[in-house]
Amino acid sequence: MNTPWLQKYSIIPIMTCIFLLTSCSWFGGGDQTSTVNTHPGVDSAVLDILNNIKQNGFNSDSNINNGMGGLYINWRYGTNPLETDVNGSGQTDAATGATLRHDPLTEARYIHNLWLYKSQHPNDSSFDSEIARYTPIIKQEFAGTHSEDGWLYDLFAETYQLSHDSFYQDTAKSLAQGYAKAFKPQIGSIVKINSTSPEGTYRADLVLESGCALVQAGTQFNNPQWTQDGMSIINFVYTHAYLSQYHTFPNQLSQVVLPDHTANPQEAFYTGQTAKNGNVVGGQVRMGALSQIVISLLDTYKTTNNQDFLNKATDLLDPFALPANTFGMWDTQKGGYYSSLQFTGQSPTQPGDTKVVKTTKEAGRQADMLLAFHLANKATNGRYKDMEQQMLNVSLNNIYIPSIHGSTYIVNADWSFQKFKNGQLNNMVTTEAMGAELEALLGLNR
């Protein structure tokens, strides 16, 4: 997300642009063209979602952020008292006595979306109080962070461009330092090695995005070693995890390191349990993860002008674009993408056949495909115009649900609500889903 700020927001008044021209040199120059979305439904959907979060999303529990509070995971709009943080059973965490849930990543996305909205509507002060409320929360949660989430670099880098708050620049730099520290020279990449996984595991999306972040940071902070390490990571993931016959990546890999501590050329799809994500199917593709890889590659292309990053991004998009729809992931009847694509084999070298899970759809997270197609379309002079429009229609007519003033995490294949175990409808808006939806809709002005 590291294009020059002026390149992305031509709707800002001239005096604001002059100020930015003198204060936003961190990301270099570039042309001043802009693609401003004019779809009449975008602004109303964005406002509706932001107002819902503003009115209902704040969790003031004293156990969160040392009493500063944060965002709820989810809530059922219109209930009184408001039903919040409902789990898979259909009951609230409070009712079941479950451990308090809190996800700082949703707050990072929220502050980013608030600044995106502010930059596009500089005379609208409706959400200034939200920026004031969540800025100290973000600063407490992410100061000096070394998070493994590679996409956070893009998010904080752009939040700096929008806000001019040096904290976000410092945080982007801290993230890059963390990726560089996690880099294992003997392997040539980032790998998790611990007592439960002595042979090493990694998520292809997060590690690839970390590599892209290091390449960008190396350029922006004039650190050639970061650039070198980032390129090594990207090459490693492509060499070991990329499924060349399918033009995509599996979710998670294992058996990464040999006993002599060198890279294993025959990695396997990871299968197992994690405390955070439950059951993990390593040999699958989900659109939320794929779109984030594409966005990171496109951001790196904009930063470096290296055509290879654009080629990599379009290579990953093409199998999921119409009319090809190579795997049948796009629902030609109801629109949008099915939940996941799964490989029947055991490893990248023997991935087996493909199977699409057509019973459900990720709602909010697939909205990031709108941003991926939009950025790719802009970079290729219109190559993905139709897919951008298709995803815009899905984002406004399916992912955004006016009756609940937001978006849900998961739905049935026909976009209807699922049911919890207790029989109640899962019509919970979630901060993760709404964060992705807002990023996609607000990102149309990039």
Summary of the structure (lengths in Angstrom):
residues: 446
radius of gyration: 21.0
end to end distance: 8.9
largest distance: 60.9
contacts: 1508
relative contact order: 0.13
helix: 49%
strand: 13%
